[in-house]
């Protein structure tokens, strides 16, 4: 069984840090603070980057979108 091309490409799309910054509104340092368990800003739900090269990382587009949705829902529930 094969997945439709749109499903496959969306499920496995990765985005680089500048795009993560643009979509989340977070700065570079805020992104890495969310990933650092020692940081007071650590967010265990923030998506982990995947290594795509020796010195390159990217994030799953789907995971970033899901994180944004979860933050939106959490903010609405807090009101």
N, C-alpha and C positions, 0 to 999 in steps of 0.2 A: 504494500500500500504506500502510495506517495502522497505527500501533502501538496496542496495547491501552491504555486510559486509565491503568491502574496503572503500566505501563511508562513512559509519557510523563511522568506527574507525578513519579515517583521519579527519573527521569533528569535532570529539570530543576528539582528542588526546590532552593531556596537557604535558608540559615539565617544569621541575624545573629550578630554577635560574642558576645553573652551565651550563645547556644546552643552556639557553638563552644567557649567556655570550659567550659560544663557537660559537653559530650561528651568533650573532650580532657583536662580537668583542668588546663589551662593558664590562667595569668592573662592579662590584656590585654597587659601589657608583654612577657610571654613569647611570645605569638602574634606581636607585631610584631617582636620580636628574631629569631624564626625566619625572618621575611620579609626582614630587613635583611642584605644581603650583607656589610656592614661589621661586623656583630655577630659575636662569637665563638660565639654560639648559633645562627647561621644554619643553617637546614636547607633545602637546595635542593629537597627532596622535599615540603616542607610546601605544601599547596594555596594558590594565590594567590587573593585576594578578587576579586570582580567588582563593578564599579560599577553600582549600581541606581538612583542618583539623584545629584544635585549633591553632596551631602554624605553619601551613604550607600553602604556596601559590604556585601556578603554573600558567603558561601562556598557552593560546591556541596556539597550534603549528601552526594552520592555520593563526591566527592573526599575529604571529611573521613573518611567511613567507610573508604574504601580506604587512606588514610594510617594510620588506627588499626590496620587489619588488618596493614599492612606493618610497623608498629612492634611489634606483638605477635609476628609471625613473627621479626623480627630479634632481639627479646629472647629468644625461645625458642632460636633458633640459637646465641646467644652463650653459653648455659649449658653 
